[in-house]
Amino acid sequence: MLVRDFTSEDYPPAVRVHNTIFPDRARRAEAWAAEDRDRNPKCRTHRWVVELSSEIVGFAGYSQGLFGYEPGKFHVAIEVLPTYQCHGIGAALYERVIEGLRPFHLSRLRADGFADHPEGVRFMEKRGFVEVFRERPLQLDVNAFDSDLLAAFEDRLRGEGIEIRSLRELEQDRNRNRKLYDLYWEATQDVPKEHPVEPMAFEEWAQWTLEDPLVAPEGYFVAVCGESFVGISEFGASADDDTLLAGLVGVKRGYRNRGIARAMQLRAISYARTQGHPLIKSSTSVTNLPMLAVYRRLGYEPRPDWIQLERVLDP
């Protein structure tokens, strides 16, 4: 068994490992490489692969993301082909990752688990990780959806002075990005999450979201009442397939229970159909009952839960 640093030539075999384990969450080598190239410089990452008889049978690494960024918080990922699991390979990779993290002042480690892969959850639990949050992934078959609902919903909201606009339609508003930033973080505070999240600086947030090449201005929707932005529904294309991915969905407190979130989702479904996206994927906390109800009424199908695990380290 050879454990070595990941190189640019390892994306295709690593993708083969990942797609064998997670066929419903398949990736493309080109998209993964681009994601690494475009990573914010302050977000550290490193990866290793394991070879047996010159074949890559697993990989592992650590990384950091901009959302909820903390200097001492790292995400850990370990993936080994099913044929080679339970033979000590995952344990060896985990130790290599921990060794690679020693130079940093660690506060906590994060890892993902999935309800349909309980063996991965058990692996992390044996190493001191505990479940801290659980989300329910959902997906919608766009072509099977009845799009006649959109006009009725938007007509009713229009009667209340509320319009659903895309980012493109709001280009003439010189304060658009700043108002969207304020709305984003106001809505984020009310979204169930495992830890409080400090807002990013405006410029960093704008680059992370509005300047993302996968986010089309025609497919990112805002509910507007007069000059105020009162609802947000993020959507972006997947780098790995033709799926449309949903991000934050939020409505200001004084405007809730009017169907605004549902109307923004309906507009996104219409957009997905015109752009040829056959599937929309989203996720929300299993405790976010209002949003789960919106998805259920729209016909989204639940997928196995995404389990977020954490190990807090001694200071």
SULWOHU-V518030 format. One record per backbone hydrogen bond with DSSP energy under -0.5 kcal/mol. CO is the residue of the C=O (numbers start at 1). NH is the residue of the N-H. If there is no record, write none. Layout:
co,nh
CO,NH
CO,NH
This chain:
co,nh
2,4
2,51
4,49
7,10
8,11
10,14
11,15
12,16
13,17
14,18
15,19
16,20
17,21
18,22
22,25
23,26
28,32
29,33
30,34
31,35
32,36
33,37
34,38
36,39
40,43
42,44
44,64
46,62
47,6
48,60
49,4
50,57
50,58
51,2
52,55
55,52
55,57
57,81
58,50
59,79
60,48
61,77
62,46
63,75
66,69
70,73
72,107
72,108
74,110
75,63
77,61
79,59
81,84
82,85
84,87
88,92
89,93
90,94
91,95
92,96
93,97
94,98
95,99
96,100
97,101
98,102
99,102
101,104
104,106
107,313
108,74
109,311
110,76
111,309
113,307
114,117
117,120
117,121
118,122
119,123
120,124
121,125
122,126
124,127
124,129
125,128
130,310
133,308
134,286
135,137
135,306
136,284
137,303
138,282
139,301
140,142
140,280
141,144
142,145
145,147
146,149
147,150
148,152
149,153
150,154
151,155
152,156
153,157
154,158
155,159
156,160
157,160
157,162
158,161
161,226
163,165
163,224
165,222
166,170
167,170
168,171
170,173
172,174
173,176
175,179
176,180
177,181
178,182
179,183
180,184
181,185
182,186
183,187
184,188
185,189
186,190
187,190
187,191
188,191
201,205
202,206
203,207
204,208
205,209
206,211
209,212
212,215
214,216
214,237
216,219
217,167
217,168
217,220
220,167
221,233
222,165
222,224
223,230
223,231
224,163
225,228
228,225
228,230
230,252
231,223
232,250
233,221
234,247
236,245
243,238
243,245
244,281
245,236
248,234
250,232
252,255
253,256
259,263
260,264
261,265
262,266
263,267
264,268
265,269
266,270
267,271
268,272
269,273
270,274
271,275
272,276
272,277
273,276
276,278
278,142
278,143
279,244
280,140
281,246
282,138
284,136
285,288
287,289
288,292
289,293
290,294
291,295
292,296
293,297
294,298
295,299
295,300
296,299
301,139
305,115
305,307
306,135
306,308
307,113
307,309
308,132
308,133
309,111
310,130
311,109
